Amino acid sequence: MESTSPPAGCEIARLPDDLLSATLARTAPRDACRAATVSPAFRAAADADVVWSSFLPLDLPPLADGELPADMLSKKQLFMRLSDPGSPVLLADGLTSMWLDRATGAKCYMLSARKLGIAWGDTPQYWRWIPITVSRFSEAAELQYVWWLEIRGNIDSKMLSQHTTYSAYTVFRVADGRRGLHFPCLETSVSLEGSSSRSTRRVCLDNGHDGANTWPSMRGDIPQDALFPRERGDGWMEVEVGEFRSSEGDDGEVSIRLKETSVAKSGLVVLGIEIRPKV
């Protein structure tokens, strides 16, 4: 005999909201957002503070005054504010910005040009500091003329999210009349203090030949593994300079380095170094 009982429907939606929320808190931000579209019951559970508290880092670094609105009402609103890549929050030093990766909740950073160690960066005949209005930072470093191009950045590994593979990117643009940025390639490295691993790259900062002092005999001799920049949505360029793994218990600095010393160079505008989870 056929059963006359009604169809079961979505049994999981009959669970108490707090149990649904506890379950969603064990997923990821993207999963919680998807769950909120299933039904009103799921939406209420997915928007609960207990869910979004689990996605927020327990160790947010100190922020600059006024970076978060005083009327922030919920943990979800806080997460959405901190994960807005178009408006990262400034840290208390005013030289570092931070945001959360919206898919995973991992912390991302940009070290401003002022936060970096730029060889001869305070010598006006080699570098000058120019005001900018399209970034959370107020200035960038513009290369006037050097042979010895070396840029270093450092970040404490404790500021990063654990169990995350990060990539480091130089964020920059090139000026008209730039020279020496296409070849030879810059040698880059990323290393974690106390670790034997070291990631290296060979990168070009210009996609085309860039002036008379790119030696004719060297044109076309760019290594096959060289990386070239791509344009970002904010109008700047970026190129990956290395990667590293942030693991539980890591204690030390991540060091990022770019260097080239064989030809004269000019026309590079450095915004900073960005550190975000590897895609």
C-alpha positions as CSV (number, residue, x, y, z in Angstrom):
1,M,0.0,0.0,0.0
2,E,1.3,3.4,-0.9
3,S,2.3,5.8,1.9
4,T,-0.1,8.7,2.5
5,S,2.4,10.7,4.7
6,P,3.4,14.1,3.3
7,P,6.8,14.7,1.8
8,A,9.5,15.3,4.4
9,G,10.7,18.6,2.9
10,C,14.0,20.1,4.2
11,E,14.5,18.4,7.5
12,I,17.6,20.4,8.4
13,A,15.6,23.6,8.4
14,R,13.6,22.2,11.3
15,L,16.7,22.3,13.5
16,P,16.9,25.0,16.2
17,D,18.5,28.3,15.0
18,D,21.3,28.0,17.6
19,L,22.2,24.5,16.3
20,L,22.1,25.7,12.7
21,S,24.3,28.7,13.6
22,A,26.8,26.5,15.4
23,T,27.0,24.3,12.3
24,L,27.5,27.3,10.0
25,A,30.2,28.7,12.3
26,R,32.3,25.7,11.3
27,T,32.2,26.6,7.6
28,A,33.6,29.6,5.8
29,P,32.2,33.1,5.1
30,R,31.2,32.2,1.5
31,D,29.3,29.1,2.8
32,A,27.4,31.1,5.3
33,C,26.4,33.6,2.6
34,R,25.2,30.8,0.4
35,A,23.2,29.2,3.2
36,A,21.4,32.5,3.9
37,T,19.8,32.2,0.4
38,V,18.2,28.8,1.2
39,S,15.3,29.9,3.3
40,P,14.3,32.4,5.9
41,A,15.2,30.0,8.7
42,F,18.7,29.6,7.3
43,R,19.0,33.3,6.8
44,A,18.4,34.0,10.5
45,A,20.9,31.3,11.5
46,A,23.5,32.5,9.0
47,D,23.3,36.1,10.1
48,A,23.8,35.3,13.8
49,D,26.7,36.9,15.7
50,V,28.0,33.5,16.7
51,V,28.6,32.6,13.0
52,W,30.4,35.8,12.0
53,S,32.4,35.9,15.3
54,S,34.0,32.7,14.2
55,F,35.2,34.3,10.9
56,L,36.7,37.3,12.6
57,P,40.3,37.1,13.7
58,L,40.8,37.0,17.5
59,D,44.0,39.1,17.2
60,L,43.1,42.1,15.0
61,P,46.0,44.5,15.1
62,P,45.4,48.0,16.5
63,L,43.6,50.2,14.0
64,A,44.0,53.9,13.4
65,D,41.4,56.1,15.1
66,G,38.1,56.4,13.2
67,E,38.6,53.4,10.9
68,L,35.4,51.6,12.1
69,P,32.0,53.3,12.4
70,A,30.8,53.8,16.0
71,D,27.3,52.4,15.1
72,M,28.6,49.0,13.9
73,L,25.6,46.8,15.0
74,S,26.5,43.2,14.2
75,K,29.5,40.9,13.7
76,K,28.4,40.3,10.1
77,Q,28.5,44.1,9.4
78,L,32.0,44.2,11.0
79,F,33.2,41.3,8.8
80,M,31.8,42.9,5.7
81,R,33.5,46.2,6.5
82,L,36.8,44.6,7.2
83,S,36.6,42.5,4.1
84,D,36.0,45.3,1.7
85,P,39.1,45.2,-0.6
86,G,38.3,48.6,-2.0
87,S,38.5,50.3,1.4
88,P,41.1,48.5,3.6
89,V,41.4,49.8,7.1
90,L,44.6,51.6,8.2
91,L,46.6,50.3,11.1
92,A,47.7,52.5,14.0
93,D,51.1,53.2,12.3
94,G,49.3,54.9,9.4
95,L,51.7,53.1,7.0
96,T,50.0,49.7,6.8
97,S,46.6,48.8,5.6
98,M,44.6,45.6,6.3
99,W,41.6,43.8,5.1
100,L,40.1,40.2,5.4
101,D,39.8,37.8,2.5
102,R,36.1,37.6,2.0
103,A,36.2,33.9,1.0
104,T,38.3,32.6,3.9
105,G,38.6,35.4,6.5
106,A,42.4,35.4,6.3
107,K,44.2,38.7,7.1
108,C,45.7,40.6,4.1
109,Y,48.1,43.6,4.3
110,M,49.7,46.2,2.2
111,L,53.0,47.8,3.4
112,S,53.1,51.3,2.1
113,A,56.2,52.6,0.3
114,R,57.1,54.6,3.5
115,K,57.0,51.3,5.4
116,L,59.6,49.7,3.0
117,G,63.4,49.9,3.0
118,I,64.2,51.5,-0.3
119,A,67.9,51.9,-1.1
120,W,68.7,55.7,-1.4
121,G,65.0,56.3,-0.8
122,D,65.7,59.5,1.2
123,T,68.1,61.0,-1.4
124,P,66.1,63.4,-3.6
125,Q,68.3,63.0,-6.7
126,Y,67.5,59.3,-6.7
127,W,63.9,59.1,-5.4
128,R,61.2,61.6,-4.7
129,W,58.0,61.3,-2.7
130,I,54.8,62.2,-4.5
131,P,51.3,62.8,-3.2
132,I,48.6,60.4,-4.3
133,T,44.8,60.4,-3.9
134,V,43.7,56.9,-5.1
135,S,44.9,54.9,-2.1
136,R,44.6,54.7,1.6
137,F,48.2,56.1,1.7
138,S,49.0,59.7,1.0
139,E,52.2,59.3,-1.0
140,A,54.2,57.0,-3.2
141,A,57.9,56.7,-4.0
142,E,59.0,57.7,-7.6
143,L,62.3,56.6,-8.9
144,Q,64.3,59.4,-10.5
145,Y,67.5,57.6,-11.4
146,V,69.5,54.7,-9.9
147,W,71.6,51.8,-10.9
148,W,71.2,50.0,-7.5
149,L,67.5,49.3,-7.1
150,E,66.7,47.4,-3.9
151,I,63.4,47.3,-2.0
152,R,62.8,45.4,1.2
153,G,59.7,44.8,3.2
154,N,59.1,42.9,6.5
155,I,56.1,41.8,8.4
156,D,55.8,39.9,11.7
157,S,54.5,36.4,11.0
158,K,52.3,36.7,14.1
159,M,50.2,39.3,12.3
160,L,49.2,36.7,9.6
161,S,46.6,34.1,9.6
162,Q,47.8,30.6,10.4
163,H,47.5,27.6,8.0
164,T,47.5,30.0,5.0
165,T,49.7,30.1,2.0
166,Y,50.4,33.8,1.1
167,S,51.7,35.5,-2.0
168,A,53.6,38.8,-1.9
169,Y,53.1,41.4,-4.7
170,T,54.9,44.6,-5.6
171,V,52.2,47.2,-6.4
172,F,53.5,50.0,-8.7
173,R,53.0,51.9,-11.9
174,V,55.5,53.1,-14.5
175,A,55.9,56.7,-15.8
176,D,56.2,57.8,-19.4
177,G,59.9,57.7,-20.4
178,R,60.8,55.0,-17.9
179,R,64.1,53.2,-18.4
180,G,65.7,50.0,-17.4
181,L,62.5,48.3,-16.0
182,H,62.0,45.7,-18.8
183,F,65.4,44.0,-18.7
184,P,67.4,42.7,-16.9
185,C,64.9,41.0,-14.6
186,L,64.8,41.9,-11.0
187,E,65.7,39.1,-8.6
188,T,63.1,38.7,-5.8
189,S,62.9,36.5,-2.8
190,V,60.5,35.9,0.1
191,S,61.6,34.0,3.2
192,L,60.4,33.4,6.7
193,E,62.8,33.8,9.6
194,G,63.7,30.5,11.1
195,S,62.6,28.5,8.1
196,S,64.8,27.0,5.5
197,S,62.3,27.6,2.7
198,R,62.9,30.6,0.4
199,S,60.8,31.5,-2.6
200,T,62.5,33.3,-5.5
201,R,61.3,34.9,-8.7
202,R,62.6,36.8,-11.7
203,V,60.3,39.6,-12.6
204,C,60.0,42.4,-15.1
205,L,58.4,45.7,-14.1
206,D,57.5,46.7,-17.6
207,N,55.7,44.7,-20.3
208,G,57.6,46.3,-23.2
209,H,61.0,47.7,-24.1
210,D,61.4,50.8,-22.0
211,G,64.1,53.1,-23.3
212,A,67.5,53.5,-24.8
213,N,69.5,52.1,-22.0
214,T,68.0,48.6,-22.3
215,W,71.1,47.2,-24.0
216,P,70.3,46.1,-27.6
217,S,72.4,43.0,-27.2
218,M,70.2,41.8,-24.3
219,R,66.8,42.4,-25.9
220,G,64.9,39.2,-26.3
221,D,67.0,37.4,-23.7
222,I,64.4,37.5,-21.0
223,P,64.3,34.1,-19.1
224,Q,61.3,32.0,-20.0
225,D,60.3,31.8,-16.3
226,A,60.2,35.6,-15.9
227,L,57.0,37.1,-14.5
228,F,55.3,40.2,-15.9
229,P,53.0,42.7,-14.3
230,R,49.2,42.8,-14.7
231,E,46.9,45.7,-14.2
232,R,44.7,45.7,-11.1
233,G,41.2,47.0,-10.8
234,D,42.4,50.1,-9.0
235,G,44.6,51.3,-11.9
236,W,47.9,50.2,-10.4
237,M,50.1,47.3,-11.6
238,E,51.2,44.3,-9.6
239,V,53.7,41.4,-10.0
240,E,54.1,38.4,-7.7
241,V,57.5,38.3,-6.1
242,G,57.2,35.2,-4.0
243,E,55.1,33.0,-1.7
244,F,55.3,31.5,1.8
245,R,53.3,29.3,4.2
246,S,52.1,30.8,7.5
247,S,51.9,27.9,10.0
248,E,50.9,27.5,13.6
249,G,53.7,28.4,15.9
250,D,55.7,30.5,13.4
251,D,57.6,33.2,15.2
252,G,59.7,35.6,13.2
253,E,59.7,38.1,10.3
254,V,58.7,37.5,6.7
255,S,61.3,39.2,4.6
256,I,60.5,40.3,1.0
257,R,63.2,41.6,-1.3
258,L,63.6,42.9,-4.9
259,K,67.0,43.8,-6.3
260,E,68.7,44.7,-9.6
261,T,72.0,46.6,-9.9
262,S,73.3,46.2,-13.5
263,V,71.6,49.0,-15.5
264,A,70.4,52.5,-14.9
265,K,66.7,52.7,-14.1
266,S,64.0,55.4,-13.8
267,G,60.3,56.0,-14.0
268,L,59.1,53.5,-11.4
269,V,56.4,54.6,-8.9
270,V,56.1,52.3,-5.9
271,L,52.9,52.2,-3.9
272,G,53.8,49.3,-1.6
273,I,54.0,45.5,-1.1
274,E,50.8,43.6,-0.8
275,I,50.5,40.2,1.1
276,R,47.3,38.2,0.5
277,P,46.3,34.5,0.4
278,K,47.5,32.7,-2.7
279,V,44.8,31.9,-5.2
